[in-house]
């Protein structure tokens, strides 16, 4: 059962701020914020273009930073806020890190792995994070569509 937390909008707005910063660097505008006990412990945005690395999604980078912040690879009690539904790579990292809860904004019908393109939570894996989708979804989707509209204009 999805539980919407009173802070979901606040932390999603921070993820959106990071997504906008990514767009300024000509990165796909996705931001992620890891929260534990009501405090941000890590945050990141996409850096694939800058780093020339396929795995540098916002979620992966935020998970790595959260692991460093907490001193271990398991992230109990952590909620990950991300502006776009995680892909299968990021969903796998979320499950491996034992993240308790995932809150995302915009659905990703092409690659989303928590219910849109596929649902990793139904795969019989050993961990199933609670997933809440659509928090500020229209605003998050607008950030993405504006970015790609501007990219097409430049072509």
Beta strands, then each sheet from edge to edge (+ up, - down):
strand 1: 31-36
strand 2: 39-45
strand 3: 78-84
strand 4: 101-106
strand 5: 130-133
sheet 1: 2+ 1- 3+ 4+ 5+
end
